Amino acid sequence: MTDTVLDENAVAQAWDENAERWTQDVRAGFDLYRDLYTFPAFLDFIPPLNDREVIDLGCGEGTNTRHFARLGGRMTGIDLSGKMIAHARSQEAEEPLGITYGIGSFTDLSAYSDGCFDVALSTMALMDGPDLPAALRSVYRVLKPGGILCFSVLHPCFVTPAIQWLVDQEGTHLGLRVGRYFDDAPFVEHWRFSKRPDPEQVPKFTVPRFPRMLSDYINSVSDTGFQSIRTAEPRPDENVSAAHLWLKRWRDHVPLVLFVSAIKPR
Ligand SMILES: C[S@@+](CC[C@H](N)C(=O)[O-])C[C@H]1O[C@@H](n2cnc3c(N)ncnc32)[C@H](O)[C@@H]1O
């Protein structure tokens, strides 16, 4: 994807290319950061979903959307990638949970009427789109007054374009060196689920990234008109990181993810 303009078309194309491997790996339980750390923490962060109209923004192949549906949310999932949505829909056909999926951008929710959702959720997707203010404006419109937005992103302060773990001779992590925090140039990252079996045997995902500062996230949410903004910077659970030592650095030193919630005023 070098020399490609990183617009929404490029994002859609990249995630279409990632979709098959991503779906297989997530459903096989190879995304251990999600399963052991970030998603349990996100579930603690969100409001009750029972009987609520809920939209999942950038839902991917729908693993988290299905979880929200099992918690009682009446779910709509949207994603830019047609292939991700095809995987989500075929799972819905196999195991119906009443989820409606749509292909589209969270920057253009014109398919949905004003104030039709109680809750908008998004896990690890808003950092993958180029226009955060546009996304927040469209989410604001489709939320009811009093509706709640909750999203997770890679922590903008600690997952910058240049980071390096500092490790002593015994292999103990001492801290994280962070560089280029102010560099907001979009770039393409290549990675795989590092905890999957035989990671070297599978091609890496291609993920366009749009780095932002913490203030960009918070001020954009506030400028859109949302109120009661709260954040969380979860750590892996103590017992879980004792059982999975590779998680311990994210408990001892810095959070991998940032959660933000905010309310549309009544
Ligand atoms: C890292 S994946 C996360 C998927 C899912 N939320 C999860 O946690 O498994 C990021 C997803 O965001 C989607 N995405 C990126 N930009 C988007 C946009 N502008 N509108 C809707 N989806 C978008 C991608 O297609 C991809 O499926």
The ligand as an SDF file (V2000), in Angstrom:
LIG
                    3D

 27 29  0  0  0  0  0  0  0  0999 V2000
   -9.1710   -3.4600   14.4110 C   0  0  0  0  0  0  0  0  0  0  0  0
  -10.6630   -3.8100   13.5530 S   0  0  0  0  0  0  0  0  0  0  0  0
  -11.7850   -3.9730   14.9070 C   0  0  0  0  0  0  0  0  0  0  0  0
  -13.0410   -4.6980   14.5360 C   0  0  0  0  0  0  0  0  0  0  0  0
  -13.9970   -4.9680   15.7100 C   0  0  0  0  0  0  0  0  0  0  0  0
  -14.5030   -3.7570   16.2980 N   0  0  0  0  0  0  0  0  0  0  0  0
  -13.3050   -5.7940   16.7470 C   0  0  0  0  0  0  0  0  0  0  0  0
  -13.0070   -5.2550   17.8260 O   0  0  0  0  0  0  0  0  0  0  0  0
  -13.0590   -6.9590   16.4660 O   0  0  0  0  0  0  0  0  0  0  0  0
  -11.0580   -2.2160   12.8980 C   0  0  0  0  0  0  0  0  0  0  0  0
  -12.3060   -2.2130   12.0460 C   0  0  0  0  0  0  0  0  0  0  0  0
  -12.6840   -0.8560   11.7950 O   0  0  0  0  0  0  0  0  0  0  0  0
  -13.2260   -0.8050   10.5030 C   0  0  0  0  0  0  0  0  0  0  0  0
  -13.2210    0.5990   10.0510 N   0  0  0  0  0  0  0  0  0  0  0  0
  -12.1550    1.4100    9.8300 C   0  0  0  0  0  0  0  0  0  0  0  0
  -12.5720    2.6200    9.4230 N   0  0  0  0  0  0  0  0  0  0  0  0
  -13.9230    2.5690    9.3960 C   0  0  0  0  0  0  0  0  0  0  0  0
  -14.9420    3.5070    9.0580 C   0  0  0  0  0  0  0  0  0  0  0  0
  -14.6240    4.7460    8.6330 N   0  0  0  0  0  0  0  0  0  0  0  0
  -16.2210    3.1280    9.1720 N   0  0  0  0  0  0  0  0  0  0  0  0
  -16.5540    1.8820    9.5780 C   0  0  0  0  0  0  0  0  0  0  0  0
  -15.6300    0.9370    9.8880 N   0  0  0  0  0  0  0  0  0  0  0  0
  -14.3370    1.2890    9.8080 C   0  0  0  0  0  0  0  0  0  0  0  0
  -12.3410   -1.7250    9.6990 C   0  0  0  0  0  0  0  0  0  0  0  0
  -12.9370   -2.1030    8.4720 O   0  0  0  0  0  0  0  0  0  0  0  0
  -12.1420   -2.8710   10.6820 C   0  0  0  0  0  0  0  0  0  0  0  0
  -13.1010   -3.8640   10.4930 O   0  0  0  0  0  0  0  0  0  0  0  0
  1  2  1  0
  2  3  1  0
  2 10  1  0
  3  4  1  0
  4  5  1  0
  5  6  1  0
  5  7  1  0
  7  8  2  0
  7  9  1  0
 10 11  1  0
 11 12  1  0
 11 26  1  0
 12 13  1  0
 13 14  1  0
 13 24  1  0
 14 15  1  0
 14 23  1  0
 15 16  2  0
 16 17  1  0
 17 18  1  0
 17 23  2  0
 18 19  1  0
 18 20  2  0
 20 21  1  0
 21 22  2  0
 22 23  1  0
 24 25  1  0
 24 26  1  0
 26 27  1  0
M  CHG  2   2   1   9  -1
M  END
$$$$
